[in-house]
Amino acid sequence: MKFADFKQGMVIHAGPIDVTEAEILEFARRYDPQWFHTDVQRAAQGRWGGLIASGWHTCAMAMRMVVDAALHDSESFGSPGLGEVRWRVPVRPGDRLRLEARVNGVRVSSSRDDLGIINWSWTVLNQHDEAVLELDATSLFDLGGNGTPAPSVG
């Protein structure tokens, strides 16, 4: 999608992504090696009653869905950061995740007419329609067409 295609109030749907035990283990061993993400037997006896995905893995899967559905052919060049990130329900092997991204605001920077700014809220849901992740994101778009991203948000 191009920046001009984003409209306040629109909801973008993406996914699904099927979560596998192998992917949970691979991500966690590399980036979040806590036992409840990496040790199947110990996790089965733990608080969560089984292996769960790292929240950061869930964020990465959400990012993949957003790129596939909206950002892959856009003028997007990055983000100044996220608002609140909430992991609501653990993600488990066998889950099927989908994303709903609600566009809360679309504007051109007041100080740079070559900088587009989108504020949106992402919700990732599992196959039971339980929210597993909620986050608020800001995305920046190069509207100048010169490939040089604006250095700051105005």
NORLIN-V968132 format. One record per residue. RES is the residue in three letters. SS is DSSP state (helix for helix, strand for strand, loop for the rest). PHI is phi in degrees with one decimal (* if undefined). D_CENTER is the distance of its C-alpha to the mean C-alpha in Angstrom with 1 decimal. Layout:
# NORLIN-V968132
res=RES ss=SS phi=PHI d_center=D_CENTER
res=RES ss=SS phi=PHI d_center=D_CENTER
This chain:
# NORLIN-V968132
res=MET ss=loop phi=* d_center=16.5
res=LYS ss=loop phi=-91.8 d_center=18.5
res=PHE ss=helix phi=-51.5 d_center=18.1
res=ALA ss=helix phi=-64.2 d_center=21.1
res=ASP ss=helix phi=-80.3 d_center=19.5
res=PHE ss=loop phi=-78.5 d_center=17.1
res=LYS ss=loop phi=-129.7 d_center=19.0
res=GLN ss=loop phi=-56.7 d_center=18.6
res=GLY ss=loop phi=93.0 d_center=18.1
res=MET ss=loop phi=-69.5 d_center=16.8
res=VAL ss=strand phi=-120.4 d_center=14.3
res=ILE ss=strand phi=-103.6 d_center=12.4
res=HIS ss=strand phi=-106.2 d_center=12.2
res=ALA ss=strand phi=-146.7 d_center=10.7
res=GLY ss=strand phi=99.7 d_center=11.5
res=PRO ss=strand phi=-87.8 d_center=13.1
res=ILE ss=strand phi=-120.5 d_center=12.4
res=ASP ss=strand phi=-91.6 d_center=15.2
res=VAL ss=loop phi=-93.8 d_center=14.9
res=THR ss=loop phi=-111.3 d_center=18.0
res=GLU ss=helix phi=-59.9 d_center=19.9
res=ALA ss=helix phi=-60.1 d_center=20.4
res=GLU ss=helix phi=-68.1 d_center=16.8
res=ILE ss=helix phi=-59.8 d_center=16.3
res=LEU ss=helix phi=-64.1 d_center=19.5
res=GLU ss=helix phi=-61.8 d_center=18.9
res=PHE ss=helix phi=-61.5 d_center=15.6
res=ALA ss=helix phi=-64.3 d_center=17.2
res=ARG ss=helix phi=-62.1 d_center=20.5
res=ARG ss=helix phi=-83.2 d_center=19.1
res=TYR ss=helix phi=-125.1 d_center=16.7
res=ASP ss=loop phi=-149.1 d_center=17.2
res=PRO ss=loop phi=-79.7 d_center=20.7
res=GLN ss=loop phi=-84.2 d_center=21.4
res=TRP ss=helix phi=-57.3 d_center=23.8
res=PHE ss=helix phi=-75.9 d_center=21.9
res=HIS ss=helix phi=-106.1 d_center=19.3
res=THR ss=helix phi=-123.8 d_center=22.1
res=ASP ss=loop phi=-117.5 d_center=25.4
res=VAL ss=helix phi=-58.6 d_center=25.6
res=GLN ss=helix phi=-67.4 d_center=29.1
res=ARG ss=helix phi=-66.0 d_center=28.6
res=ALA ss=helix phi=-61.9 d_center=25.3
res=ALA ss=helix phi=-61.7 d_center=27.4
res=GLN ss=helix phi=-94.7 d_center=29.7
res=GLY ss=loop phi=-87.0 d_center=27.1
res=ARG ss=loop phi=-52.9 d_center=25.8
res=TRP ss=loop phi=-88.2 d_center=23.0
res=GLY ss=loop phi=66.4 d_center=25.5
res=GLY ss=loop phi=153.1 d_center=23.8
res=LEU ss=loop phi=-63.9 d_center=21.2
res=ILE ss=loop phi=-129.6 d_center=17.6
res=ALA ss=loop phi=-74.4 d_center=14.4
res=SER ss=loop phi=-60.2 d_center=13.3
res=GLY ss=helix phi=-59.3 d_center=10.6
res=TRP ss=helix phi=-69.0 d_center=9.4
res=HIS ss=helix phi=-65.2 d_center=9.6
res=THR ss=helix phi=-61.2 d_center=7.5
res=CYS ss=helix phi=-61.2 d_center=4.6
res=ALA ss=helix phi=-64.3 d_center=6.0
res=MET ss=helix phi=-66.4 d_center=6.4
res=ALA ss=helix phi=-61.7 d_center=3.2
res=MET ss=helix phi=-60.7 d_center=3.6
res=ARG ss=helix phi=-59.5 d_center=7.0
res=MET ss=helix phi=-64.9 d_center=7.1
res=VAL ss=helix phi=-64.7 d_center=6.4
res=VAL ss=helix phi=-62.3 d_center=8.9
res=ASP ss=helix phi=-60.3 d_center=11.1
res=ALA ss=helix phi=-87.0 d_center=11.5
res=ALA ss=helix phi=-138.1 d_center=11.7
res=LEU ss=helix phi=-99.6 d_center=11.6
res=HIS ss=loop phi=-59.9 d_center=13.7
res=ASP ss=loop phi=-121.0 d_center=17.0
res=SER ss=loop phi=-96.7 d_center=16.4
res=GLU ss=loop phi=-89.6 d_center=17.8
res=SER ss=strand phi=-60.2 d_center=14.6
res=PHE ss=strand phi=-129.4 d_center=15.4
res=GLY ss=strand phi=153.9 d_center=13.0
res=SER ss=strand phi=-149.7 d_center=11.9
res=PRO ss=strand phi=-79.9 d_center=14.3
res=GLY ss=strand phi=141.3 d_center=11.8
res=LEU ss=strand phi=-111.7 d_center=9.9
res=GLY ss=strand phi=-83.8 d_center=12.0
res=GLU ss=strand phi=-67.9 d_center=12.2
res=VAL ss=strand phi=-118.4 d_center=9.8
res=ARG ss=strand phi=-129.7 d_center=11.4
res=TRP ss=strand phi=-96.7 d_center=11.7
res=ARG ss=loop phi=-91.7 d_center=14.1
res=VAL ss=loop phi=-135.1 d_center=15.3
res=PRO ss=loop phi=-61.1 d_center=15.4
res=VAL ss=loop phi=-94.8 d_center=14.0
res=ARG ss=loop phi=-124.1 d_center=17.1
res=PRO ss=loop phi=-55.2 d_center=18.6
res=GLY ss=loop phi=93.1 d_center=19.2
res=ASP ss=loop phi=-68.0 d_center=16.4
res=ARG ss=strand phi=-117.5 d_center=15.0
res=LEU ss=strand phi=-105.8 d_center=11.5
res=ARG ss=strand phi=-137.3 d_center=10.6
res=LEU ss=strand phi=-122.2 d_center=8.2
res=GLU ss=strand phi=-123.0 d_center=10.0
res=ALA ss=strand phi=-115.0 d_center=9.0
res=ARG ss=strand phi=-98.4 d_center=12.1
res=VAL ss=strand phi=-81.5 d_center=13.5
res=ASN ss=strand phi=-93.7 d_center=15.5
res=GLY ss=strand phi=-163.9 d_center=17.2
res=VAL ss=strand phi=-134.0 d_center=18.2
res=ARG ss=strand phi=-155.0 d_center=20.8
res=VAL ss=strand phi=-97.1 d_center=22.7
res=SER ss=loop phi=-53.3 d_center=23.3
res=SER ss=loop phi=-72.4 d_center=26.7
res=SER ss=loop phi=-108.9 d_center=27.8
res=ARG ss=loop phi=-140.2 d_center=26.5
res=ASP ss=loop phi=-76.3 d_center=26.9
res=ASP ss=loop phi=-101.9 d_center=25.0
res=LEU ss=strand phi=-122.6 d_center=21.7
res=GLY ss=strand phi=-96.9 d_center=19.4
res=ILE ss=strand phi=-131.2 d_center=16.9
res=ILE ss=strand phi=-120.4 d_center=14.3
res=ASN ss=strand phi=-109.2 d_center=13.0
res=TRP ss=strand phi=-147.4 d_center=10.7
res=SER ss=strand phi=-116.2 d_center=9.4
res=TRP ss=strand phi=-107.8 d_center=6.6
res=THR ss=strand phi=-126.2 d_center=8.2
res=VAL ss=strand phi=-104.7 d_center=7.9
res=LEU ss=strand phi=-118.2 d_center=11.7
res=ASN ss=loop phi=-92.0 d_center=14.0
res=GLN ss=loop phi=-66.9 d_center=17.2
res=HIS ss=loop phi=-98.8 d_center=19.0
res=ASP ss=loop phi=62.2 d_center=16.9
res=GLU ss=loop phi=-90.5 d_center=16.0
res=ALA ss=strand phi=-72.1 d_center=12.8
res=VAL ss=strand phi=-98.8 d_center=11.4
res=LEU ss=strand phi=-148.4 d_center=8.4
res=GLU ss=strand phi=-133.5 d_center=8.6
res=LEU ss=strand phi=-150.8 d_center=7.5
res=ASP ss=strand phi=-109.2 d_center=9.2
res=ALA ss=strand phi=-127.2 d_center=8.4
res=THR ss=strand phi=-123.2 d_center=11.2
res=SER ss=strand phi=-121.0 d_center=11.5
res=LEU ss=strand phi=-107.8 d_center=15.0
res=PHE ss=strand phi=-130.1 d_center=17.1
res=ASP ss=strand phi=-84.0 d_center=20.4
res=LEU ss=loop phi=-96.1 d_center=22.9
res=GLY ss=loop phi=-81.4 d_center=25.9
res=GLY ss=loop phi=73.6 d_center=25.6
res=ASN ss=loop phi=-101.2 d_center=27.0
res=GLY ss=loop phi=77.5 d_center=23.9
res=THR ss=loop phi=-99.9 d_center=24.4
res=PRO ss=loop phi=-66.5 d_center=21.5
res=ALA ss=loop phi=-63.6 d_center=22.7
res=PRO ss=loop phi=-75.4 d_center=23.2
res=SER ss=loop phi=-150.0 d_center=22.3
res=VAL ss=loop phi=-94.4 d_center=20.9
res=GLY ss=loop phi=-114.4 d_center=23.9
